[in-house]
Amino acid sequence: MKVSLQLRTAQQLTLTPQLQQSIRLLQLSTQDMQHEVIRMLDENPMLELGEDPVFYPDTAFAVNDRTPQQVQDEREPDRESVSVDSFEFSAAGHGVDDEQAYPEQPALQDSMRACLHSQLATTQLSGKDRFLVGMLIDALDDNGYLAQDLPELVELLPAELDIVLDDLETALVQLQHLDQPGLGARSLSECLGLQLKALPEKMAGRELAICLVSAHIDLLAAHDFTKIKKILHCSDENLRAAQNLILGLNPKPGEKFDWRVADYVLPDVIVEKYKNNWRVRLNAEAMPKLRINQLYANILQQRDDKSGAPLVSQLQEANWLIKSLRQRFDTIQRVAQAIVDRQRAFLEHGDIAMRPLVLREIAEELELHESTVSRSTTQKFMRTPRGIYELKYFFGSGLVTESGGVCSSAAIRELIKQFVDAEDTRKPLTDGRMSEILAQQGIVVARRTIAKYREALHILPVNLRKSL
Protein backbone atom coordinates (compact mmCIF):
# COMPACT_ATOMS: atom_id res chain seq x y z
CA MET A 1 0.00 0.00 0.00
CA LYS A 2 1.51 3.31 -1.09
CA VAL A 3 1.55 6.15 1.46
CA SER A 4 1.04 9.65 0.09
CA LEU A 5 0.21 13.17 1.29
CA GLN A 6 -2.63 15.23 -0.15
CA LEU A 7 -3.67 18.83 0.47
CA ARG A 8 -7.35 19.74 0.37
CA THR A 9 -9.20 22.96 1.09
CA ALA A 10 -12.55 22.87 2.87
CA GLN A 11 -14.83 25.26 4.72
CA GLN A 12 -15.65 24.52 8.35
CA LEU A 13 -17.72 26.49 10.85
CA THR A 14 -15.84 27.14 14.07
CA LEU A 15 -17.47 28.66 17.14
CA THR A 16 -15.08 31.20 18.61
CA PRO A 17 -15.12 31.75 22.38
CA GLN A 18 -16.80 35.11 21.83
CA LEU A 19 -19.54 33.57 19.69
CA GLN A 20 -20.07 30.80 22.25
CA GLN A 21 -20.44 33.41 24.98
CA SER A 22 -22.96 35.40 22.92
CA ILE A 23 -25.05 32.29 22.26
CA ARG A 24 -24.98 31.27 25.92
CA LEU A 25 -25.99 34.74 27.17
CA LEU A 26 -28.81 34.95 24.64
CA GLN A 27 -30.45 31.73 25.81
CA LEU A 28 -30.26 32.67 29.51
CA SER A 29 -33.27 34.15 31.26
CA THR A 30 -32.95 37.64 32.73
CA GLN A 31 -32.42 36.26 36.22
CA ASP A 32 -29.78 33.77 35.08
CA MET A 33 -28.08 36.48 33.04
CA GLN A 34 -27.84 38.74 36.08
CA HIS A 35 -26.35 35.87 38.12
CA GLU A 36 -23.78 35.40 35.35
CA VAL A 37 -22.89 39.09 35.46
CA ILE A 38 -22.46 38.92 39.24
CA ARG A 39 -20.14 35.96 38.81
CA MET A 40 -18.06 37.81 36.24
CA LEU A 41 -17.83 40.84 38.51
CA ASP A 42 -16.43 38.63 41.26
CA GLU A 43 -13.92 36.91 38.99
CA ASN A 44 -12.76 39.73 36.70
CA PRO A 45 -11.17 42.83 38.30
CA MET A 46 -11.36 44.65 34.96
CA LEU A 47 -15.16 44.87 35.32
CA GLU A 48 -17.05 47.20 37.62
CA LEU A 49 -20.55 48.58 38.01
CA GLY A 50 -21.17 51.90 36.32
CA GLU A 51 -22.12 54.99 38.28
CA ASP A 52 -23.19 57.39 35.53
CA PRO A 53 -26.89 58.06 34.97
CA VAL A 54 -28.41 55.80 32.36
CA PHE A 55 -29.93 57.00 29.06
CA TYR A 56 -31.91 55.49 26.23
CA PRO A 57 -30.10 54.51 23.04
CA ASP A 58 -31.12 56.02 19.72
CA THR A 59 -32.81 52.72 18.84
CA ALA A 60 -35.01 52.74 21.93
CA PHE A 61 -38.09 52.14 19.81
CA ALA A 62 -36.34 50.25 16.99
CA VAL A 63 -37.13 53.04 14.54
CA ASN A 64 -34.33 54.07 12.20
CA ASP A 65 -35.89 57.09 10.52
CA ARG A 66 -35.59 59.48 13.48
CA THR A 67 -32.71 61.46 14.83
CA PRO A 68 -31.49 61.10 18.43
CA GLN A 69 -32.97 64.54 19.18
CA GLN A 70 -36.38 63.41 17.92
CA VAL A 71 -36.21 60.37 20.14
CA GLN A 72 -35.32 62.57 23.11
CA ASP A 73 -38.18 65.00 22.35
CA GLU A 74 -40.71 62.15 22.22
CA ARG A 75 -39.61 60.79 25.56
CA GLU A 76 -41.50 61.55 28.78
CA PRO A 77 -39.41 63.80 31.07
CA ASP A 78 -39.58 61.53 34.10
CA ARG A 79 -38.89 58.26 32.27
CA GLU A 80 -35.78 56.35 33.23
CA SER A 81 -33.32 55.50 30.48
CA VAL A 82 -30.93 52.76 29.44
CA SER A 83 -27.36 52.81 28.18
CA VAL A 84 -26.04 50.39 25.59
CA ASP A 85 -22.45 51.44 26.25
CA SER A 86 -22.58 50.44 29.91
CA PHE A 87 -24.93 48.29 31.95
CA GLU A 88 -26.08 48.54 35.55
CA PHE A 89 -28.18 46.34 37.83
CA SER A 90 -30.26 49.23 39.12
CA ALA A 91 -32.04 51.59 36.74
CA ALA A 92 -31.90 54.38 39.31
CA GLY A 93 -29.42 57.24 39.02
CA HIS A 94 -27.36 58.93 41.73
CA GLY A 95 -28.56 59.44 45.28
CA VAL A 96 -30.23 56.10 45.97
CA ASP A 97 -31.30 56.06 49.62
CA ASP A 98 -31.37 53.07 51.94
CA GLU A 99 -35.10 52.47 51.47
CA GLN A 100 -34.65 52.21 47.71
CA ALA A 101 -31.57 50.03 47.98
CA TYR A 102 -33.11 47.73 50.58
CA PRO A 103 -36.89 47.63 50.04
CA GLU A 104 -39.07 46.47 52.87
CA GLN A 105 -39.82 42.75 52.72
CA PRO A 106 -43.39 41.52 53.18
CA ALA A 107 -44.12 39.84 56.49
CA LEU A 108 -44.40 36.08 56.22
CA GLN A 109 -47.66 34.45 57.22
CA ASP A 110 -47.51 31.85 59.97
CA SER A 111 -47.42 28.27 58.75
CA MET A 112 -50.41 25.98 59.32
CA ARG A 113 -48.68 23.99 62.08
CA ALA A 114 -47.40 27.12 63.85
CA CYS A 115 -50.92 28.59 63.83
CA LEU A 116 -52.47 25.40 65.21
CA HIS A 117 -49.81 25.04 67.90
CA SER A 118 -50.50 28.65 68.90
CA GLN A 119 -54.21 27.88 69.25
CA LEU A 120 -53.43 24.69 71.16
CA ALA A 121 -51.43 26.68 73.70
CA THR A 122 -54.54 28.69 74.64
CA THR A 123 -56.73 25.65 75.33
CA GLN A 124 -57.46 24.11 78.72
CA LEU A 125 -56.37 20.61 77.71
CA SER A 126 -54.37 18.43 80.06
CA GLY A 127 -50.70 17.75 79.43
CA LYS A 128 -51.36 14.33 77.90
CA ASP A 129 -54.16 15.55 75.60
CA ARG A 130 -52.11 18.56 74.55
CA PHE A 131 -49.20 16.29 73.68
CA LEU A 132 -51.39 14.04 71.54
CA VAL A 133 -53.08 16.93 69.72
CA GLY A 134 -49.67 18.45 69.05
CA MET A 135 -48.43 15.16 67.62
CA LEU A 136 -51.44 15.02 65.28
CA ILE A 137 -50.79 18.60 64.19
CA ASP A 138 -47.25 17.65 63.21
CA ALA A 139 -48.61 14.67 61.25
CA LEU A 140 -50.83 16.82 58.99
CA ASP A 141 -49.86 17.20 55.33
CA ASP A 142 -49.66 20.54 53.54
CA ASN A 143 -53.35 20.40 52.62
CA GLY A 144 -54.37 19.96 56.26
CA TYR A 145 -55.27 16.26 56.02
CA LEU A 146 -54.21 13.50 58.39
CA ALA A 147 -52.71 11.04 55.93
CA GLN A 148 -51.66 8.40 58.48
CA ASP A 149 -54.14 6.05 60.07
CA LEU A 150 -54.61 6.39 63.83
CA PRO A 151 -53.71 2.71 64.52
CA GLU A 152 -50.39 3.28 62.75
CA LEU A 153 -49.67 6.31 64.91
CA VAL A 154 -50.48 4.31 68.04
CA GLU A 155 -47.88 1.70 67.03
CA LEU A 156 -45.25 4.43 66.66
CA LEU A 157 -45.68 5.66 70.24
CA PRO A 158 -43.55 4.15 73.04
CA ALA A 159 -45.39 1.48 75.02
CA GLU A 160 -44.51 3.11 78.37
CA LEU A 161 -46.76 6.08 77.48
CA ASP A 162 -49.76 3.73 77.71
CA ILE A 163 -51.66 5.46 74.88
CA VAL A 164 -54.49 3.54 73.20
CA LEU A 165 -56.52 4.18 70.06
CA ASP A 166 -59.35 5.85 71.99
CA ASP A 167 -56.89 8.48 73.25
CA LEU A 168 -55.86 9.41 69.71
CA GLU A 169 -59.46 9.48 68.49
CA THR A 170 -60.32 11.91 71.29
CA ALA A 171 -57.29 14.04 70.43
CA LEU A 172 -58.34 14.10 66.77
CA VAL A 173 -61.79 15.39 67.69
CA GLN A 174 -60.14 18.13 69.75
CA LEU A 175 -57.91 19.05 66.80
CA GLN A 176 -60.86 19.18 64.43
CA HIS A 177 -62.68 21.58 66.76
CA LEU A 178 -59.95 24.22 66.82
CA ASP A 179 -60.61 27.52 65.12
CA GLN A 180 -59.88 26.17 61.61
CA PRO A 181 -62.75 23.87 60.51
CA GLY A 182 -61.76 21.16 58.05
CA LEU A 183 -58.21 20.59 59.31
CA GLY A 184 -57.40 17.13 60.58
CA ALA A 185 -59.81 15.38 58.21
CA ARG A 186 -58.95 11.95 56.84
CA SER A 187 -60.92 12.26 53.61
CA LEU A 188 -62.51 14.89 51.40
CA SER A 189 -65.95 13.86 52.63
CA GLU A 190 -64.94 14.37 56.27
CA CYS A 191 -63.21 17.67 55.47
CA LEU A 192 -66.30 19.16 53.81
CA GLY A 193 -68.54 17.74 56.54
CA LEU A 194 -66.50 19.43 59.30
CA GLN A 195 -66.80 22.78 57.54
CA LEU A 196 -70.55 22.36 57.05
CA LYS A 197 -71.11 21.40 60.69
CA ALA A 198 -69.36 24.60 61.75
CA LEU A 199 -72.02 26.67 59.94
CA PRO A 200 -75.14 27.92 61.79
CA GLU A 201 -77.76 25.18 62.12
CA LYS A 202 -80.53 27.32 60.63
CA MET A 203 -78.64 28.02 57.41
CA ALA A 204 -80.67 26.94 54.38
CA GLY A 205 -79.41 23.73 52.78
CA ARG A 206 -77.00 22.84 55.60
CA GLU A 207 -78.48 19.47 56.55
CA LEU A 208 -78.92 18.39 52.93
CA ALA A 209 -75.35 19.45 52.16
CA ILE A 210 -74.04 17.37 55.07
CA CYS A 211 -75.97 14.38 53.76
CA LEU A 212 -74.59 14.90 50.26
CA VAL A 213 -70.91 15.09 51.24
CA SER A 214 -71.14 12.23 53.70
CA ALA A 215 -73.07 9.68 51.61
CA HIS A 216 -73.40 10.87 48.01
CA ILE A 217 -70.23 12.80 47.20
CA ASP A 218 -69.55 10.63 44.13
CA LEU A 219 -72.93 11.46 42.61
CA LEU A 220 -72.39 15.12 43.43
CA ALA A 221 -68.98 15.11 41.74
CA ALA A 222 -70.53 13.51 38.64
CA HIS A 223 -73.31 16.18 38.63
CA ASP A 224 -75.89 13.39 38.55
CA PHE A 225 -78.62 15.60 39.98
CA THR A 226 -81.43 13.45 38.67
CA LYS A 227 -80.29 10.45 40.70
CA ILE A 228 -79.64 12.59 43.78
CA LYS A 229 -83.18 13.99 43.71
CA LYS A 230 -84.58 10.50 43.29
CA ILE A 231 -82.64 9.10 46.26
CA LEU A 232 -83.09 12.04 48.67
CA HIS A 233 -86.55 13.18 47.46
CA CYS A 234 -85.47 16.81 47.44
CA SER A 235 -86.56 19.72 45.27
CA ASP A 236 -84.42 21.62 42.79
CA GLU A 237 -84.46 24.67 45.07
CA ASN A 238 -83.20 22.76 48.14
CA LEU A 239 -80.59 20.90 46.12
CA ARG A 240 -79.38 24.17 44.60
CA ALA A 241 -79.02 25.74 48.06
CA ALA A 242 -77.04 22.75 49.32
CA GLN A 243 -74.83 22.78 46.25
CA ASN A 244 -74.05 26.48 46.70
CA LEU A 245 -73.00 25.81 50.29
CA ILE A 246 -70.67 23.02 49.21
CA LEU A 247 -69.15 25.10 46.41
CA GLY A 248 -68.21 27.73 49.00
CA LEU A 249 -66.14 25.25 51.04
CA ASN A 250 -62.38 24.76 50.85
CA PRO A 251 -61.37 21.19 49.90
CA LYS A 252 -57.73 21.95 50.89
CA PRO A 253 -57.96 24.08 54.04
CA GLY A 254 -54.23 23.88 54.68
CA GLU A 255 -53.41 25.82 51.50
CA LYS A 256 -54.53 29.16 52.92
CA PHE A 257 -51.60 28.99 55.35
CA ASP A 258 -49.10 28.76 52.48
CA TRP A 259 -46.64 31.59 53.19
CA ARG A 260 -44.43 31.14 50.15
CA VAL A 261 -43.91 34.39 48.28
CA ALA A 262 -44.99 34.30 44.65
CA ASP A 263 -42.36 34.52 41.95
CA TYR A 264 -42.42 37.71 39.89
CA VAL A 265 -41.38 38.07 36.27
CA LEU A 266 -39.12 40.91 35.23
CA PRO A 267 -39.99 41.79 31.62
CA ASP A 268 -37.12 42.24 29.19
CA VAL A 269 -38.99 44.65 26.93
CA ILE A 270 -41.91 47.02 27.28
CA VAL A 271 -44.49 47.64 24.55
CA GLU A 272 -46.04 51.09 24.31
CA LYS A 273 -48.33 52.82 21.84
CA TYR A 274 -47.13 56.10 20.35
CA LYS A 275 -49.02 57.94 17.61
CA ASN A 276 -50.98 54.83 16.61
CA ASN A 277 -47.79 52.71 16.42
CA TRP A 278 -46.78 49.95 18.81
CA ARG A 279 -43.13 50.26 19.78
CA VAL A 280 -40.77 48.12 21.83
CA ARG A 281 -38.20 49.51 24.22
CA LEU A 282 -35.80 47.74 26.52
CA ASN A 283 -36.69 47.55 30.19
CA ALA A 284 -34.16 49.54 32.22
CA GLU A 285 -34.59 47.31 35.27
CA ALA A 286 -33.66 44.19 33.32
CA MET A 287 -30.39 45.58 31.96
CA PRO A 288 -27.20 45.35 34.03
CA LYS A 289 -24.75 48.23 33.69
CA LEU A 290 -21.09 47.35 33.38
CA ARG A 291 -17.97 49.21 32.40
CA ILE A 292 -14.23 48.69 32.24
CA ASN A 293 -12.29 49.55 35.38
CA GLN A 294 -10.34 52.56 34.10
CA LEU A 295 -7.80 52.46 36.94
CA TYR A 296 -6.65 48.95 36.04
CA ALA A 297 -6.90 49.71 32.33
CA ASN A 298 -4.60 52.75 32.67
CA ILE A 299 -2.10 50.78 34.73
CA LEU A 300 -2.10 48.07 32.10
CA GLN A 301 -1.38 50.57 29.32
CA GLN A 302 1.66 51.88 31.17
CA ARG A 303 3.24 48.44 31.62
CA ASP A 304 5.27 46.73 28.93
CA ASP A 305 6.47 43.64 30.80
CA LYS A 306 4.91 40.22 30.47
CA SER A 307 3.60 40.27 34.04
CA GLY A 308 0.52 42.08 32.80
CA ALA A 309 -0.51 39.25 30.49
CA PRO A 310 -3.27 37.93 32.82
CA LEU A 311 -4.81 41.40 33.01
CA VAL A 312 -4.70 41.68 29.23
CA SER A 313 -6.71 38.47 28.97
CA GLN A 314 -9.20 39.67 31.60
CA LEU A 315 -9.55 43.01 29.81
CA GLN A 316 -10.37 41.17 26.60
CA GLU A 317 -12.92 38.99 28.43
CA ALA A 318 -14.52 42.10 29.94
CA ASN A 319 -14.86 43.74 26.53
CA TRP A 320 -16.32 40.55 25.10
CA LEU A 321 -18.89 40.35 27.92
CA ILE A 322 -20.04 43.94 27.44
CA LYS A 323 -20.27 43.46 23.69
CA SER A 324 -22.15 40.17 24.11
CA LEU A 325 -24.63 41.76 26.52
CA ARG A 326 -25.21 44.63 24.11
CA GLN A 327 -25.79 42.17 21.29
CA ARG A 328 -28.13 40.10 23.49
CA PHE A 329 -30.43 43.02 24.25
CA ASP A 330 -30.29 44.30 20.68
CA THR A 331 -31.37 40.89 19.36
CA ILE A 332 -34.19 40.54 21.91
CA GLN A 333 -35.47 44.01 21.03
CA ARG A 334 -35.38 43.36 17.29
CA VAL A 335 -37.20 40.05 17.67
CA ALA A 336 -39.77 41.58 20.04
CA GLN A 337 -40.44 44.46 17.64
CA ALA A 338 -40.93 42.03 14.75
CA ILE A 339 -43.41 40.05 16.87
CA VAL A 340 -45.32 43.20 17.84
CA ASP A 341 -45.53 44.30 14.20
CA ARG A 342 -47.27 41.02 13.36
CA GLN A 343 -49.44 40.79 16.49
CA ARG A 344 -50.75 44.34 16.41
CA ALA A 345 -54.32 43.03 16.31
CA PHE A 346 -53.70 41.11 19.56
CA LEU A 347 -52.57 44.31 21.29
CA GLU A 348 -55.68 46.08 20.03
CA HIS A 349 -58.33 43.36 20.57
CA GLY A 350 -56.86 40.51 22.65
CA ASP A 351 -56.46 36.77 22.10
CA ILE A 352 -59.41 36.63 19.72
CA ALA A 353 -57.30 38.53 17.17
CA MET A 354 -54.06 36.54 17.57
CA ARG A 355 -52.63 35.55 14.19
CA PRO A 356 -50.61 32.41 13.45
CA LEU A 357 -46.86 32.94 13.67
CA VAL A 358 -43.85 30.66 13.32
CA LEU A 359 -40.18 31.17 14.12
CA ARG A 360 -39.19 30.96 10.48
CA GLU A 361 -41.22 34.07 9.63
CA ILE A 362 -39.33 36.21 12.14
CA ALA A 363 -36.00 34.63 11.25
CA GLU A 364 -36.39 35.39 7.55
CA GLU A 365 -37.29 39.03 8.13
CA LEU A 366 -34.41 39.70 10.54
CA GLU A 367 -31.98 37.47 8.62
CA LEU A 368 -31.36 35.34 11.70
CA HIS A 369 -31.27 31.60 12.21
CA GLU A 370 -34.41 30.03 13.65
CA SER A 371 -32.38 28.77 16.63
CA THR A 372 -31.39 32.38 17.39
CA VAL A 373 -35.04 33.47 17.34
CA SER A 374 -35.90 30.51 19.57
CA ARG A 375 -33.24 31.50 22.11
CA SER A 376 -34.41 35.12 21.98
CA THR A 377 -37.98 34.19 22.85
CA THR A 378 -37.45 31.47 25.48
CA GLN A 379 -37.83 32.79 29.05
CA LYS A 380 -37.88 36.36 27.70
CA PHE A 381 -40.91 38.40 28.69
CA MET A 382 -42.77 41.35 27.22
CA ARG A 383 -44.89 43.81 29.18
CA THR A 384 -47.92 44.99 27.23
CA PRO A 385 -51.06 46.95 28.18
CA ARG A 386 -52.79 43.54 28.30
CA GLY A 387 -50.30 41.99 30.73
CA ILE A 388 -46.92 40.27 30.75
CA TYR A 389 -46.34 37.48 28.25
CA GLU A 390 -43.44 35.26 27.35
CA LEU A 391 -42.36 35.96 23.79
CA LYS A 392 -43.05 32.29 22.99
CA TYR A 393 -46.73 32.98 23.69
CA PHE A 394 -47.13 34.85 20.40
CA PHE A 395 -46.10 31.85 18.28
CA GLY A 396 -48.61 29.22 17.32
CA SER A 397 -50.06 27.22 14.49
CA GLY A 398 -53.22 28.09 12.62
CA LEU A 399 -56.21 26.45 10.94
CA VAL A 400 -57.40 27.29 7.46
CA THR A 401 -60.91 28.74 7.27
CA GLU A 402 -63.46 28.12 4.52
CA SER A 403 -62.81 31.59 3.10
CA GLY A 404 -59.13 30.75 2.62
CA GLY A 405 -57.89 32.69 5.64
CA VAL A 406 -56.07 31.38 8.67
CA CYS A 407 -57.23 31.40 12.30
CA SER A 408 -54.67 30.93 15.07
CA SER A 409 -55.01 28.27 17.74
CA ALA A 410 -54.95 31.04 20.39
CA ALA A 411 -57.99 32.68 18.78
CA ILE A 412 -59.84 29.35 18.72
CA ARG A 413 -59.09 28.80 22.42
CA GLU A 414 -60.44 32.26 23.17
CA LEU A 415 -63.62 31.46 21.24
CA ILE A 416 -64.06 28.26 23.25
CA LYS A 417 -63.72 30.26 26.48
CA GLN A 418 -66.37 32.70 25.27
CA PHE A 419 -68.72 29.85 24.32
CA VAL A 420 -68.40 28.26 27.77
CA ASP A 421 -68.78 31.58 29.61
CA ALA A 422 -72.00 32.34 27.73
CA GLU A 423 -73.55 28.85 27.76
CA ASP A 424 -76.64 27.81 29.67
CA THR A 425 -75.23 25.75 32.55
CA ARG A 426 -78.37 23.63 32.57
CA LYS A 427 -77.62 22.64 28.96
CA PRO A 428 -73.87 23.16 28.48
CA LEU A 429 -72.30 22.90 25.05
CA THR A 430 -70.71 19.63 24.02
CA ASP A 431 -67.41 19.54 22.14
CA GLY A 432 -69.31 18.50 19.03
CA ARG A 433 -71.73 21.42 19.34
CA MET A 434 -68.86 23.92 19.70
CA SER A 435 -67.28 22.40 16.59
CA GLU A 436 -70.56 22.99 14.72
CA ILE A 437 -70.76 26.62 15.89
CA LEU A 438 -67.21 27.26 14.69
CA ALA A 439 -68.03 25.61 11.36
CA GLN A 440 -70.96 28.04 10.97
CA GLN A 441 -68.41 30.86 11.36
CA GLY A 442 -66.23 29.34 8.64
CA ILE A 443 -63.67 27.74 10.98
CA VAL A 444 -63.46 23.99 10.51
CA VAL A 445 -62.21 22.36 13.72
CA ALA A 446 -62.56 18.67 14.58
CA ARG A 447 -64.32 17.67 17.79
CA ARG A 448 -61.16 16.04 19.17
CA THR A 449 -59.29 19.32 18.56
CA ILE A 450 -61.95 21.17 20.55
CA ALA A 451 -61.51 18.64 23.35
CA LYS A 452 -57.74 19.14 23.30
CA TYR A 453 -58.02 22.94 23.51
CA ARG A 454 -60.71 22.69 26.20
CA GLU A 455 -58.49 20.48 28.36
CA ALA A 456 -55.58 22.90 27.86
CA LEU A 457 -57.83 25.67 29.18
CA HIS A 458 -58.74 23.51 32.22
CA ILE A 459 -62.42 23.59 31.26
CA LEU A 460 -64.42 20.65 32.58
CA PRO A 461 -66.24 18.26 30.22
CA VAL A 462 -69.90 18.86 29.52
CA ASN A 463 -71.28 16.49 32.18
CA LEU A 464 -69.27 18.22 34.94
CA ARG A 465 -70.31 21.71 33.81
CA LYS A 466 -74.00 20.90 34.11
CA SER A 467 -75.90 22.48 36.98
CA LEU A 468 -79.50 22.61 38.16
HELIX and SHEET records of a PDB file:
HELIX    1   1 PRO A   17  GLN A   27  1                                  11    
HELIX    2   2 THR A   30  GLU A   43  1                                  14    
HELIX    3   3 PRO A   68  GLU A   74  1                                   7    
HELIX    4   4 ASP A   98  ALA A  101  1                                   4    
HELIX    5   5 MET A  112  ALA A  121  1                                  10    
HELIX    6   6 GLY A  127  ASP A  138  1                                  12    
HELIX    7   7 LEU A  150  LEU A  156  1                                   7    
HELIX    8   8 ALA A  159  LEU A  161  5                                   3    
HELIX    9   9 LEU A  165  GLN A  176  1                                  12    
HELIX   10  10 LEU A  188  LYS A  197  1                                  10    
HELIX   11  11 ARG A  206  ALA A  215  1                                  10    
HELIX   12  12 ILE A  217  ALA A  221  1                                   5    
HELIX   13  13 PHE A  225  LEU A  232  1                                   8    
HELIX   14  14 ASP A  236  LEU A  247  1                                  12    
HELIX   15  15 PRO A  253  PHE A  257  5                                   5    
HELIX   16  16 ALA A  284  ALA A  286  5                                   3    
HELIX   17  17 GLN A  294  GLN A  302  1                                   9    
HELIX   18  18 LYS A  306  GLY A  308  5                                   3    
HELIX   19  19 ALA A  309  ARG A  342  1                                  34    
HELIX   20  20 ARG A  344  HIS A  349  1                                   6    
HELIX   21  21 ASP A  351  ALA A  353  5                                   3    
HELIX   22  22 LEU A  359  LEU A  366  1                                   8    
HELIX   23  23 GLU A  370  THR A  377  1                                   8    
HELIX   24  24 LEU A  391  PHE A  394  5                                   4    
HELIX   25  25 SER A  409  ALA A  422  1                                  14    
HELIX   26  26 ASP A  431  GLN A  440  1                                  10    
HELIX   27  27 ARG A  447  ALA A  456  1                                  10    
HELIX   28  28 VAL A  462  ARG A  465  1                                   4    
SHEET    1   A 2 LEU A  47  LEU A  49  0                                        
SHEET    2   A 2 LEU A 290  ILE A 292 -1                                        
SHEET    1   B 4 ASN A 277  LEU A 282  0                                        
SHEET    2   B 4 VAL A 269  TYR A 274 -1                                        
SHEET    3   B 4 PHE A 381  THR A 384  1                                        
SHEET    4   B 4 GLY A 387  GLU A 390 -1                                        
SHEET    1   C 2 GLY A 398  VAL A 400  0                                        
SHEET    2   C 2 VAL A 406  SER A 408 -1                                        
END                                                                             
